[in-house]
Structures are given as structure tokens and as C-alpha cells.
Amino acid sequence: MKRPTFSALAILLAVLTTRAFAQQGESPIPALPPDVPKDAVIWLRLMDRKPTGQDAVWTAPDGAIHEFYQYNDRGRGPKTYSTYRLDNRGFVTYEETHGVDYMKNPVDETFSVKEGVATWKNQAENDHAADAANR
């Protein structure tokens, strides 16, 4: 018989802990939004061995990779939606993230590479780099 791995045990612990909180009527995990597809790959986020959030990833029919990430740390914690596009080598050519950070400040971030020029914008930067394809 194959021994369970640490990750399998961690998931089992998270499921059992979640059920215990649910029976007490106080789940620490925020609900997943209804727009996260049922076939998304979902990882649980644990804090002090207790489930506190999720990271859901799925691929759209057009090839775009979508991610929803959130966790609850005593009312704080991020909640973001991201979209990624990859080139044929697996490099990110497009990224866009919206939502809130740990302290509930707005997050609005973009990154793209077009014709060898990388461009990015976030709360701290608005810049570009030429000849990014060769770096």
C-alpha cells in the first residue's frame, strides 16, 4: 500500500478542520465566488494548520489562464483575480491582476510583452523595457 504524502495529509487535515468549523457554524474560509468554474484546480491555504483561503486556477477555451486567490486573516487578506497568457515557450506575455491586497487597498496591475517591449503598470510603477525578448 502506498503511503500518503505530506500534501495529501495536509489536504485531509484541511477538509476535516473545515468540516469541524462548518458544524460549529463558523467557517474560516471565505466562500468562492460563483464565477470560479467547477473544474478549476483549487488549493487550500492554511494558516496555523487551519484553512483560511483558496487559490483557484483554470484555463479558458481561448488559452488564457485565470486565477482567483483569497484568504482571511482576522478580517484582513487579499482577494485578487488574475489573467495570464503564455507564449509557445511558456513565458508570460500578458498579466493582469485586480482586487485588493492584504490591507484591502486596491490592486490594479498589468504586464505585457509586445514586439520585444515589456510594459508594466502597478501602484508603484509605470514603465517599460525595450528588447525584453532577449533578456
Steps between C-alpha positions, in 0.01 A plus 500: 500500500628845407559738791318835483721798425527806723286702258228233502503503880489881505198501268326236712570705813365812330182322391441355847570835667268680258222252573550547874472880466199463270324283759560776754364755251823701469702411193827695478509457122335771293258362243621461142327741262246338267702593189780255593430195281428165661794343310755750639799356684468625856769506766415574861704757687584402855603729784592338831377174345153649449348562157472874438464539124530364149700532183290394200652466151331414172561533127244663271422364154710781344807377693506776762587383851281646774569506872290600798687534831371594843549434867363635825736596781279652771312709246809590303642327195514532123230422247623515140410386151786452252519412132818370333595425141809299406702480180593170335809478728293534817606859577239745629411753228199649676392533863219699654402496868215685671361486853627597844822433691545378859392836646207530253675763287409482129723291274509588130800353321585425137796356312546424130767427244433614142757505222783458753389788727389414855257744659369493856288716726406465866455725804874573515618485136401586147794400280627301205817326381605474137649179358335294776491192279880465525537543877 
